[in-house]
Amino acid sequence: MYVRAGSILPIAPLVQSANETPKGPLTLRVYVGDSCAGELYQDDGKTYAYRQGGFLRMKFSCEKTPEGLTLKIGPHEGAYPAWWKDIHAEIFGWSSTQGKIFLNAKAASIPIERQPQKIALTIADDGKGLEVELK
């Protein structure tokens, strides 16, 4: 599979039916480029409730800096509830040198999963938006 550098792909856990609610975290696959972006949109897929705000939209971006990588997870827009409580970020094409993580500019002790092709971490999503700095 080929993915353009700079893409952020939101991935839901596998379900057997459109009527089934996914279980587990929302996964963000971040393919680092000079800058990157992605977006998630969902609604119930059955009604016109989205016209009255019954949707969920989130925007994502990342940026390489001399100090590391900044991943921005936008706030939830709309009234449709998220099925996840956590976001699992998988970052491809970049590796942390210091292993430090900052959430909204505060040092955080979150485990980092390191593999040869990616690093990954899981963070709680309160719907208000997050800025994750990796150094």
N, C-alpha and C positions, 0 to 999 in steps of 0.2 A: 504494500500500500504506500502511496506517495501522498504527503501532506505538505502544503506550502508553508515555509517558514513564516512565522507571524500569525498562524492560525491558533485559535482557542476553540476546542470542540467540547461542548457539554454532552455527556454520555449518561444515560439512565441505565439502571440494572435491567437485565433481561426479564420480560414478563411474557406470559403465555397468551394474553388477551388484552385488548385495548380497555377492557373493563376492569382489569387488575391494577391495583396501585403498586408501583415499584417499592421494593424494600431496600434499605441501605442508603449510602451517601450518593449525592450527585457527584459524578466524576468530571473534572475538567482536564482535558488533555491539552497541555500548553506546548506548542511547537515554537520555540523561541526564535525570533528574528530580531532585527534592529528595534522594531516595535511590533506589538501584536494585539489583536482584538478578536472578540467573538461576542455572540449574543444568544440568549435563550428566550424563547417565547412559548407559552403553553396556555391552553384553556381547556374547557371540558370536552371540546371536540364534537359536541352534540347539539348545543343550543346557541342562541344568539346572546347569551349572557355577557360575552366579551364587549358588547356595545355599551353596557352599563358598568364597565370596569372589571368584569369577571374574567380577568386574564392575569398572567404573571409574566413579567419581562425583567430580564437582568442583562446587564452589559458587563463585559470583562475586558481587561487590557493588561499588558505587561510591557516593561521597558528594561532593557539592559542599561546599567549605569557602571561607572568605574568601580563602585563599591560592591555591586552585586546585581540582583534582579528584583524588581518590584512588580508584584501581581496585584491588580486592583479588581475587586469583586464588588460590583455595584449593588445598590440597595434593591430590594424587591419593589417593583412597580406594579400597581393593580391590586385587586382584591382576591384573586385566585390563590388558594393556599399551596405552599410548597409541600411536597411529600417527603422531603429529606430534612434532616436536622444537621447533617454534617456535609462538608465539601471535601472530596479527596482530590487533591491537585497532583497530577503527574506531569513532570516537567522534562521535556526532551530537548536536547541540543544545548544544554547548559549544566554546569556542575558547580556546586557550592564549594568554596575553598576553605572558609572558616567554620561552616556549619552553624552559623548563628541565624536566628529567626526573630523578627520583630513584627508584632501585630498592632496596627494602628500606632506605630512609633514606640511601642513598649516591648522590651525584651520578653520573649516567650520560650518556654521549654516544651517544645513539641518534637516528638521523635521524627527523624527523617529516615525514610527507607531509601537506601542507595543501591542501585543496580548499574551495570555497565552502561546501559543506554538511557537511563532516566533516574531522577530522584522523585520521591513522592512524600506527601505529608497530608494529614487529615486535620481539618479545623472545623470548629462549630460555626454554624451559620445562623445568626440571629435575625437576618433579613434587613439589617440596617446598613450593610456594606462593610467591606474590610479592605485594608491595605496590608499586604504581606510583603515584608522585605526579607530577602534571603541574602546572606553574605558569606 
